[in-house]
Structure formats: C-alpha cells, structure tokens
Amino acid sequence: MITRTDLEAISRLDHPEGHLLSLYLPLFKDKSDTDYNIELKNLLRSANQRFQHESGNELPDAFSELFEDIRVYIRDNAGKYGRGIALFASPDDGIVETRSTPDIIESSAIVDARPNLAPLIRLVEDFDPYCICIISRDQARILTGYLDHLDEHSQLEDDEVPGQHDQGGWSQARFERHIEDHVHRHFKRVAEKLFQMLENKEYTHLILAGPEEVVSGFESTLHQYVQDRVIGHVRLLMEANINDVRDNARDVLADYIRKRKLTLIEQVESESKANDLGVHGLTETLEALQRGQVQSLVVDSDVRSSGIVCKECGAMSVAPGEGNTCVFCQSDEIRDMDNIIPGLITTAFQQGSAISVIDNDEQKEHLGRLGGIGAILRFRVEQQSA
C-alpha cells in the first residue's frame, strides 16, 4: 500500500527539462495486450498534445521508445500490481518509480518538471490504514488493512480466566471479583498491544467489535490516544470470517469518511464567510497556498481550471499579472497549464496539508456553491489598511 512516506519520496523526483512522465493506468484481468497497447498510444498522444499546448514544443522522439518500454513492462508485470499502476519515467532514466494502487484510478499521462501526485494523494488521504479489534472477555482478535485488503494481525487469549466449575468453596461475590480481575488484566493487555501498534504507525483508524457491553468496558481501558482513533463499533462474533469483518469495517470507514468530509466543507463555508480561518474559490485558495496557509484542502474531484505556473518561483495562478508576468514574483518565465488542479494538490501535499477530494454527489453540490474548492487555514493574514 502507498504511504505518505512513499509520496514524499516520489515528490522529490523532477526533470530539469520538464520531461518527467506521470502515468496512471487501471488494470483489469479481462483486458488484453491489444487493449493496453491502444490505451497507451492514446495516452501518449494526449500527453504530447497537452505538452505542446503548454510549452509550445512537441515531446522528444525518445518518448515513443519510452512508451514501448512501458508497454512491455506492463505486459510482463501487470499481475504484480493491484487494481491500477502509477508509473513515473523519463527518456533519460527510464522507469524510475512504480506503485500499485488499491482502487480503480482514472487513466492519465502528464509530462512536466514535477510528478503528478494528485491521484495517489487522494488514495493516501482517503484510505488510511485501519485496525479492527474483536474483543470478548477472554479473547481478542486484531486485524489491520487498507480499503478492501485485510490481514490477521494477532490473537490474544487469557487462558487463566476461571470457569464456573472452578468456584469450589469460594463465595459467589468473591468468585465474581476474581473473574472480573482476570477480564480487566486481559483488557489491559489488549489495550497495551493497540497502543504499541499506534506508536508504530500500524493504523490510523480503529474499529471496535464484539458484544456492546464488552466493547464499552474495553474501550474505557484504552489509552486516550487510542480512544481518539476509534471511529465506530460493530457487532461481530470472535469467529467471524474475514470477509464479514472486512465488509463491516468498510461500511464504518465509508461512513466516517463521508461525515469527515461533510464537516470539512461546512467548516470551510462558515470560516470563509466569516473572513476568518477559511477561504473558498480557486483564486483565494491559490493565494493561501502560495502563502503556506493551507492546513486542510477540500476539492471537488471533477473541478478543472486552466492557469499558469511560474517557472521561477513555482507559483500558480488562474491568470498572469500585468505584462503577462507571475502575479507573485513578476517573472515573465511562465507556462500555460490546461489544468492547474493536479499541481495545486501536489503543492498542498508538499506543504503538509491534509487533502480531501469530494466525490459524493450531495457534497459536490454543496462545495460547488463555494467554487468547488476551499481550505481551512493554519493562520490568518491581517489585511493591511490603505
């Protein structure tokens, strides 16, 4: 699975002549080599047209050979990847990075000085690693995963929890206290395991499963940091098969992500309308990004906009300033872009911003009233009086 660390490494790739190819291709078991050959040719043609429009030059002839190398690579290695492949290459260095994607991605090919990370960033931000802990009074089953993939992590069992036959001459009250002591120690041991896993960054979200009264008692023993990661509860038996566990976890995750994105859109709306820690609309969001203000970026998955990028300072804007110059550094070394949104998302990622891409129809309509894009800010810039 792609991690934020992987993206940070890929974000450092560049090409001084702007000849870095970022290729995204969905993979399907029923697709033939001929299908992929046609799609790759179409992607090369599209990349060349876009590059020619933006830079005024055609791609070097070496790209035809590079695409042939990529075609052969995908033919021979597609089975090693998930539901899609992200590939980065240049005619000078060949294929330099590849990553498997856990979800279907839209095919695209962009040639630029910087990698197009937007599709991968979306996956990382939406599909953080999660953990599900099925708990009973004497057993625990811990599973971890990403999106549709789930693995058994560990099982813990307290073999010393006494049964009813062990009561002997003990009073009922004393025996019950004895059992509860064992249960508490079992809960503490599982809680310590989950805390250790969190410290090791093995999960971001935690789902608790089991009988309601057991889950409630167990949750109270968790470290506060672990409690803060709990996003939902489900009823599952200890012996539940992994498919049922995954399906229940996926439902909880989808509901959590939907609510989180809705809350973010509402925050952007209220903060921007109050002229406080929020902006909406492409122009204001780009300006905030240039100042390093963006803490959380929210963007409609379908939003597109042409614009310019400055070759000197890297700033993006919807239109050039007076004299066809960069509006930030006044350089005249600017490049027209068919779509500046991928670059905007990549820049936000490189600044450490959280990124939420909206694809829910109702939420898209809500965000559309704000221009399809907005941000929560780290700090406010006081307006200078005239």
ABEGO torsion letter per residue (X at the ends): XBBAAAAAAAAABBBAAGABBBBBBBBBAABBAAAAAAAAAAAAAAAAAAAAAAAGBBBBAAAAAAAAAAAAAAAAAAAABBABBBBBBBAAAEBABBBBBABBBBBBBBBBABBBAAAAAAAAAABBBBBBBBBBAABBBBBBBBEABBBBABBBBBAABBBAAAAEABBAAAAAAAAAAAAAAAAAAAAAAAAAAAAAGABABBBBBEBAAAAAAAAAABBAAAAAABAEBBBBBAABBAAAAAAAAAAAAAAAAAAAAAAAAAAAAAAAAAGBBBBBEAAAAAAAAAAGABABBBBBAABBBBEBBBAAAGBBBABBBBGGBBAAAGBABBBBBABAAAAAAAAAAAAGBBBBBBABAAAAAAAAAAGGBBBBBABBBBBBBX
